[in-house]
Amino acid sequence: MKKKLLIAMAAMTFVACQKDDSELFANGDSLIVKGSHSVETRTAFGMPNSSEIPYTWTAGDYIWLGNNKSSVIAEDCSLAHFEFKGGTATVGTGHIFYNMTGQAKNANVLAEQTADRNLGNDGDFGYATLDEYNCFYLEHKTAYVWFDTKSTDSDMPKLTSITLSTEDIAIAGERTYNFASGEWDSATANGSSTITLTFDGGYTLRASNSSVMAAMVVLPAEVAGTKLTVTYTFDDESTFVEEKTPSKNFTSGATQRIATTINKSDLIQQKPELDYELRILTFEDSDVKFEPYYLDYVNDWEGKEITKWSDLIDKPQYNGPMLYGNDQRDAMYYWYDKNNTELYHMFPDNYAYCYWGGGHAISNYWAPGYTDEDRNKHVATYYGQDYLDQWVGKPGADGALGWFLMQLMVPIAPHSGKNFVVHYGYKDFFTYIDNLPELSFPDGKARVIDHMYVTNTNYTLNQLYNGVKSEEGNNFGGDWSGLTEDAWLKIVASGYDSEDADPATDEPTSEVEFYLVKGFNVVEDWQKWDLSGLGPVVKVRFNFLYSEEMGGRYGFTIPGYFAYDDVAVRFDCE
């Protein structure tokens, strides 16, 4: 049946059928009875009108006369003719039951319902008696919840189900209607305090509902003053949960309306149950788990004690004592997230240990802007106004005020906290680098690095947008003058299953990549890079690949930097 849902509880009104001999049919062992549409007749709902929602009989409906089941009707209608073939019911004294999930007076409201607009298939139940003209008006004995759910966000995922839960009060299950007393029996077999209404293919929420969005059949229950929990689930596995405290019980024939507007920002993404623990390397001082150690080469061999991540941030950004050492050759800069992710990094040996040979430097330098005017502001901030003033507008200014001075800077705040990492280094047909910067597990155990968050640096963005020139105005043997629709730049992570893997002879066991540039689309915020495709690895090396116009006779013309933060590593659950 198509249901008539009432916004508030309504009194029942009965209207007798007018005698029409031409519509009566009783012959031998066959009997036709007529069920008329009225405000009480519910099968499937139609267009709401004011405070009421009208209903009509639905194709496929049938009724019970005593324990005799009628044939089904063939089409939707307001006045249904139900035919019984055989049986013992007596005209004028018959008990009519509308019941499509149980039998006669034994109702069964389902705990799993479908939002197909036909409540009879979900357990809708009604009762009537035939009058002397073989007519009846159905009086409904189940209760109903009308969901008027909306959203003003156009990019909402589709709604796949609504679950209604009570505090251990049965709202679904099998129950017998005692027509002699006009009451339900108190016992509920196979009772459920939860009903889930599913939307086949998902439902797109709208800003307003001109028709009934969805309805649920419930057993009459004393729910006034108790807590009802409504869970909305969407096709991206996100949910929205609200709690209601109804002021009225679920009573026979009445409908309670739940009107809800859901924004995309209200959704909660469900965390899948994992068979592993994710440990995050945040580079924040509050998360330090390693033991203090010394970088012995710093400060003319006096060394520097490292007790927290911030101790690894060099000053100045270029040619500082930790990243460049005393002679730009002896900076054996390293860090080890021992007792957490177990990730380790040390500057690679490329004829010397120094940041000009590649590496992963801890940084907390960030400020918006990557134009040449922004560069001067950043130079004044980190190198002093006096340093800026002595070069602006004077010969040699290009070399003295180059963007390399801000090589550890990103244009946005760290993905979390205050610290992050800046990678430098690449290998192509020209570069002097033999060994790429890498992350490794020094205990030799292969683990899955789940993800990290990456972005471009200010230095890289300036060169990408404005073109590349040396400090003397030359173009490094290339002709890069700025972005084109064919431009691309990506990071490639290569995984190895051995700590002793030789980059000159050993092929990686796996690779994944991430585009920093695709045409005019350039990464300027933190984006998640899924590294799980590498599988279990002992070490990962990072390199750049680039489109043809980004290269020149001396190889890659774009500064080989990217920043990363919040590296996650999987550890098997014990």
Helices and strands as residue ranges (DSSP letters): G 21-23, E 25-27, E 30-36, E 44-45, E 55-56, E 64-65, E 68-69, E 79-85, E 95-99, E 106-109, E 112-114, G 119-122, E 125-129, E 135-136, E 139-140, E 143-150, E 159-165, E 172-178, E 183-184, E 189-192, E 194-203, E 214-218, E 228-234, E 238-244, E 255-261, G 264-266, E 268-269, E 276-281, G 285-287, E 293-295, E 304-306, G 309-312, H 321-324, E 334-336, E 344-346, G 355-357, E 359-363, E 365-366, H 372-383, H 385-389, H 397-400, G 403-406, E 409-410, E 420-424, E 438-440, E 449-455, H 458-466, E 488-496, E 510-518, E 521-522, E 527-530, G 532-534, E 539-546, G 548-550, E 551-552, E 555-556, E 561-572
